[in-house]
Amino acid sequence: MDLAQDLTPDSVDTEVETIDWRPLDGRGELPARVAFVDGVRRVDARLTADNPQTGPVPGICGSCAAGSVIWDSAQRCSQIRDADVRRLAILGDGLRVELPAVSGLVYHSESFPSRETPALIQQLQTRMRQIEGELSTALADEGLFVISDGPIQPLAPHAVVGFIKRQLAPYLEAAQAHVMGQLAPGQRTPLFCFGARYPRYSWYLRLARVVGGHSWSGVARCECTATLPLGQARELADVSALLLPRFASAQHIDPRAPQNLVPIGALEKHLRRLLGDAALVYRSLRSAVAGLEM
């Protein structure tokens, strides 16, 4: 399920914090340690398993990884840690086939009911998001202020802030949406709440002014689980508005600036290196499965 789409037009409550919709200044103390969590995934190869009863069964070999960047506010330094790389052989129609080791890379077999390739790729995405969620929960339990790139995994009431770069779903009506264009860097909108199955508090904040941009340029959406007390959600929103503009990327460095935060961009590059060279992995897979009876 795409958590960002857990929305119906009448499910948004814009009065959970206030009815006075206007820009709110970020405030509070900077956290001692901040964890930025993100993941990457890649389809390494497409598979076809021969089932004599039902015919060829599609599948994919994929790699995914997640990790964190820990920022220490006292030391003014960051460190990448907690990198977790996993490789999966996902086959449709509920079929499970164990692949041989591929140049020291072990692909764990997983079956999936659908035989549609987009659904298999989405399953790989789901596995990556699960790793991110597990890591975010563990870091929150350590007492870190956690920023997880993408929608939150709503499995437990942990103080994790989901950071969503792109604004696709129309969460707000015009009576509230105009506030987004009024935000200055370091300001946020009031909280709103949405989600029928997994209720979340959410808010928009501006990271930076973008030269030549439109009124919503430099705006990102954040969210946290609505199982948290409203006061705690408000504190997360206040601190995030104060904190995140410090990590906004620059357009001459990152084409996704300013929304692709600097620690997230560095983490993505590191995790992609850990996945290995795509061409070498593909050739190793072809060599490993050559002549293999599936």
C-alpha positions in Angstrom: 0.0 0.0 0.0 1.2 3.5 -0.8 0.9 5.3 2.5 0.9 8.7 0.8 -2.3 7.8 -1.0 -4.2 6.9 2.2 -6.5 9.8 1.7 -10.0 10.7 0.8 -11.1 14.3 0.2 -13.3 14.4 3.3 -10.7 12.8 5.6 -8.5 15.8 6.2 -9.0 17.6 9.5 -7.4 21.1 9.3 -8.5 22.2 12.8 -6.5 19.8 15.0 -4.1 22.5 16.0 -5.9 25.8 15.3 -8.6 27.3 13.0 -6.3 30.3 12.5 -4.4 29.2 9.4 -1.2 31.4 9.0 2.5 30.7 8.9 4.0 29.6 12.2 7.7 30.1 13.1 9.8 27.1 13.9 10.9 27.1 17.5 12.5 25.0 20.3 16.0 23.8 21.0 18.1 22.0 18.3 18.3 18.3 19.1 21.7 17.0 20.3 21.7 14.3 17.6 19.6 14.1 14.5 19.3 10.9 12.4 18.5 11.1 8.7 17.2 7.8 7.3 16.8 6.8 3.7 17.0 3.8 1.4 17.7 2.9 -2.2 16.7 0.0 -4.4 17.6 -1.4 -7.8 16.3 -4.1 -10.1 19.4 -6.1 -11.0 17.9 -8.4 -13.5 14.6 -9.9 -14.7 13.9 -13.6 -14.3 11.8 -16.1 -16.0 11.1 -19.4 -14.3 9.6 -22.3 -16.3 6.6 -23.9 -14.7 5.5 -26.8 -16.9 2.0 -26.6 -15.4 1.2 -22.9 -15.9 4.0 -21.7 -18.2 6.7 -19.1 -17.7 6.6 -17.2 -14.5 8.1 -13.7 -14.3 10.4 -12.5 -11.5 13.1 -10.1 -10.6 16.4 -10.0 -8.8 16.7 -6.8 -6.8 18.9 -5.1 -4.3 17.9 -2.7 -1.6 19.7 -0.9 1.1 18.9 1.6 3.9 21.1 3.5 6.3 21.4 6.7 8.4 23.4 9.8 8.7 23.8 10.9 12.3 24.4 14.7 12.8 26.0 15.7 16.1 25.0 19.3 16.9 27.7 19.8 19.4 30.5 18.5 17.2 29.0 20.0 14.0 29.8 16.8 12.2 27.9 13.9 10.5 28.6 10.2 10.2 27.0 7.6 8.0 26.1 4.4 9.8 23.7 1.5 10.1 23.9 0.5 6.4 21.9 -2.6 5.7 22.0 -4.2 2.2 19.6 -7.0 1.2 19.2 -8.9 -2.1 16.0 -10.6 -3.2 14.9 -12.9 -5.9 11.1 -12.3 -6.2 9.0 -14.6 -8.3 5.4 -14.3 -9.2 2.5 -16.8 -9.0 3.6 -17.8 -5.5 6.6 -19.6 -6.9 9.8 -19.8 -4.9 13.2 -20.8 -6.4 16.5 -20.7 -4.5 19.2 -19.0 -6.6 22.9 -20.0 -6.2 25.4 -17.6 -4.7 26.3 -14.9 -7.1 30.0 -13.9 -6.7 29.5 -13.9 -3.0 26.1 -12.1 -3.2 23.3 -14.1 -1.7 19.8 -13.5 -3.1 17.1 -14.6 -0.7 14.1 -16.1 -2.5 10.6 -14.7 -2.0 7.3 -15.6 -3.6 4.7 -13.1 -4.6 1.1 -13.8 -5.7 1.1 -11.4 -8.7 2.9 -12.1 -12.0 2.9 -8.4 -13.0 6.4 -6.9 -13.2 5.3 -3.5 -11.7 3.8 -5.4 -8.7 7.1 -7.3 -8.2 9.1 -4.1 -8.3 6.6 -2.6 -5.8 7.3 -5.5 -3.5 11.0 -4.7 -3.7 10.1 -1.1 -2.8 8.0 -2.3 0.1 10.9 -4.4 1.5 13.2 -1.3 1.3 10.6 0.8 3.2 10.4 -1.9 5.8 14.1 -1.7 6.4 13.8 2.1 6.7 11.0 1.8 9.2 12.9 -0.7 11.4 15.9 1.5 11.4 13.9 4.7 12.1 12.2 3.0 15.1 15.5 1.8 16.5 17.1 5.3 16.3 14.0 6.9 17.8 14.3 4.4 20.7 17.9 5.7 21.2 16.5 9.2 21.7 17.6 10.7 18.4 15.5 13.2 16.5 14.7 11.0 13.4 14.0 12.4 9.9 12.9 9.5 7.6 12.9 10.3 3.8 9.5 9.5 2.6 6.2 8.6 4.3 6.4 7.1 7.7 5.9 3.4 8.4 2.9 3.6 10.8 3.5 0.4 12.8 4.2 1.9 16.2 3.8 5.2 18.0 7.4 6.4 17.6 8.5 10.0 17.3 9.7 9.8 13.6 9.2 12.6 11.2 8.5 11.5 7.6 9.9 14.0 5.0 8.2 14.1 1.7 9.9 16.1 -1.1 7.3 16.1 -3.8 3.8 17.5 -3.4 1.4 15.3 -5.4 -1.7 14.7 -3.4 -4.1 17.7 -2.8 -4.3 17.5 1.0 -5.5 21.0 1.6 -8.4 23.1 0.2 -7.8 26.6 -1.1 -8.8 28.1 2.3 -5.6 26.6 3.8 -3.4 25.9 0.8 -2.7 29.6 0.2 -0.7 29.6 3.5 2.0 27.4 1.8 2.9 30.2 -0.6 3.3 32.6 2.4 5.8 30.5 4.2 9.3 31.9 4.8 12.3 29.6 5.4 12.0 28.3 8.9 8.2 28.5 9.0 5.5 25.9 8.8 1.8 25.6 8.4 -0.5 24.5 11.2 -1.0 20.7 11.7 -3.6 18.8 9.8 -4.6 15.2 10.2 -5.5 12.6 7.5 -5.6 8.9 6.8 -8.4 6.5 7.4 -6.3 3.3 8.1 -3.2 5.0 9.4 -4.0 8.5 10.7 -1.1 10.9 10.6 -0.4 14.5 11.6 1.1 16.5 8.8 2.4 20.0 8.1 4.2 21.9 5.3 7.4 23.9 5.8 9.7 25.9 3.6 13.3 25.0 3.3 14.5 27.9 1.2 13.5 30.5 -1.3 14.2 29.4 -4.9 15.2 32.0 -7.4 12.9 31.9 -10.3 10.6 29.3 -8.6 6.9 29.3 -8.1 5.1 30.0 -4.8 5.5 26.4 -3.5 9.1 26.0 -4.6 11.3 25.0 -1.6 8.3 23.6 0.3 8.2 20.1 1.7 5.6 18.1 3.6 6.3 16.4 6.9 4.3 13.9 8.9 4.2 11.8 12.0 1.9 9.2 13.4 -1.3 10.5 15.0 -0.9 7.9 17.7 1.4 10.5 19.3 -0.1 13.1 21.7 -1.0 16.3 19.8 1.5 18.3 22.0 4.3 16.0 21.0 3.4 16.2 17.3 3.4 20.0 17.6 6.9 19.9 19.1 8.1 17.7 16.2 6.7 20.2 13.7 8.2 23.2 15.5 11.6 21.7 15.7 11.6 20.4 12.1 10.7 23.8 10.8 13.6 25.3 12.7 16.1 22.5 11.9 15.6 21.3 8.3 16.4 24.6 6.4 20.0 24.2 7.8 20.3 21.0 5.6 18.7 22.2 2.4 20.8 21.5 -0.7 21.9 24.0 -3.3 20.8 24.0 -6.9 24.3 24.0 -8.3 25.1 20.8 -6.3 21.8 18.8 -6.5 19.1 19.1 -9.2 16.5 18.2 -6.6 17.5 21.1 -4.4 16.5 22.3 -1.9 14.2 19.4 -1.0 16.9 16.7 -1.3 18.6 17.4 2.0 22.4 17.3 2.0 22.7 14.3 4.4 20.1 12.4 2.4 21.9 13.1 -0.9 25.2 11.9 0.6 23.6 8.8 2.1 22.0 7.9 -1.2 25.4 8.0 -3.0 26.9 5.8 -0.3 24.1 3.2 -0.4 24.2 3.0 -4.2 28.0 2.2 -4.0 27.2 -0.6 -1.5 24.8 -2.1 -4.0 27.8 -2.7 -6.3 28.3 -2.0 -10.0 25.0 -2.7 -11.8 26.7 -4.2 -15.0 29.0 -6.5 -13.0 26.1 -7.7 -10.8 24.0 -8.4 -13.9 26.8 -10.4 -15.6 27.4 -12.4 -12.4 23.7 -13.2 -12.2 23.6 -14.4 -15.9 26.6 -16.6 -15.2 25.2 -18.0 -12.0 21.9 -19.0 -13.5 23.2 -20.3 -16.9 21.9 -23.8 -17.3 20.1 -23.7 -14.0 16.9 -25.8 -14.0 14.1 -23.6 -12.6 
